[in-house]
């Protein structure tokens, strides 16, 4: 059965899990997710006086990492979950956050030098339209970083075992994290995603896999 990724369903889901989202991520990844995000962002080598857009910013991890390691760059976070944005603003009080939809970005053509999206593209129903929008607002020669689950291997299967137990231990709604597991399995492997990016006009610059390929980062250029 395919995941229901209708925008209203996804928005409600992330509004509901926002309060414990970071805690569960720490448990599920055994604390590795934040370090992987740092390594992925550093792949961009963001230059001073440039503009960055962090899509599906959630609670603002990527935004915080960009500001910490590349403080001379301007970064804007975008998400359509109000509760996630509230937490992102608390985590990053000096940064700008915008409520918006990745399939209809409220920005002009070629407006950003760098765009990131971590563990978010997987939740968008119209992935093709979102990729087209990312391409549109990225400047010529700009870089786009995508980070998410990668190969469907034995390491990836560990998540399938761990997540229900963590949800039960923390006393949270298992249905929400059943969606996580299903969406992970439905999501294309990196080779297929790269093809989708290239079909839109992107060119692959770098790819790095983490946790034996269970997580994968791709840097594309326009």
Secondary structure, DSSP 8 states (H G I E B T S, - for coil): ------HHHHHHHHHHHGGGHHHHHHHHTTT-HHHHHHHHHHTT---TT-EEEEET-TTTHHHHHHHHH-TTSEEEEEES-HHHHHHHHHHTTTSEEEE-BTTB-SS-TT-EEEEEEES-GGG-S-HHHHHHHHHHHEEEEEEEEEEEE---SHHHHHHHHHHHHHHHHHT--HHHHHHHHHHHHHS--HHHHHHHHHHHT-EEEEEEEEGGGTEEEEEEE-
